[in-house]
Amino acid sequence: MSPSRVRAAVLCSATLLLLATFLPTHALNTTAPSPSPSPSSCEPAACGALRIAYPFWLEGTHPPDCGYRAFQVTCDANGTAALKNSFLAYQILDISYGNSSFLVAKVDLSDDAACDADRLSVNASSDLGLAPFGISKANRELFFMYNCTHTLRPPPPGWAPVNCTGAPRSSSSSVLNPFARLAGGYMPDEAWAPVQGDCTVSMMPVMGYAGAAGKDYRRLMKGGFLLDYTVGDCTACKQSGGLCRINTTYDIFECHCAHGVSDLIIVCDNGN
């Protein structure tokens, strides 16, 4: 065999040896499924007495793909949970995953809140308008009437005087002659009936309780109001063997299956 043919045979053998060494690994890497998210990374976490799970996620404990952006929860040293992404600060008092609802209360509601026009004039519907949850019709309407140009004595039927004794009077938002009234079911689009005395009227949703009335405004305000939400069906995903995750780029639900994200969006199919 000529020297040139010997060199060619050696080169060919070396090439085949390299291919035999690297091809299996390369083939394995190209056909292997993408890494699945850890099943434990989105396990429910505790904040005080609350259980935080999908569609909520706890900042500092869960990665962002465990829940929607608007459902990000913070937990302080006292075990108080609050919504992270809202214009106002809302404390989460309770969560009902079965009913897809949760109870919230404004954080800054002190005993003097009913004597401050700035706090009374905030519209919860507007604050939460862009969020994927809405104010439940299970709430009732708590009305406040104040700054009347004519003194109302006695107050109109159904209205109870608000006690502002001891409340700061130096603020420009302090109210005059306030009254409170607890009405029926929450109907945000309903036109309010005019009241006597040329007064300013504001309303906030409250959950209420049996026997409650306008005079119980402090307890009603601190008791909060109910929010409903609609999200991707995590139960169906889990029952099909998947993991509930959120695409953090588009903030949409995905069902992660053994071999990747399901083409069926909310459940794993036989191919996935």
Secondary structure, DSSP 8 states (H G I E B T S, - for coil): --HHHHHHHHHHHHHHHHHHHHHHHHHHHHHS------TTTT--EEETTEEE-TT-EETTTS-GGGS-GGGEEEE-TT--EEESSSSS-EEEEEEETTTTEEEEEETT--TTGGGBHHHHT--HHHHTTTSSEEE-TTSEEEEEEE--SS--SS--TT-EE---TTS--SSTTB-SS-EEEEEEE--TTS-----TTS-EEEEEEE---TT--GGGHHHHHHH-EEEEE----HHHHHHTT-EEEEETTTTEEEEEETTEE-TTSSS--TT-
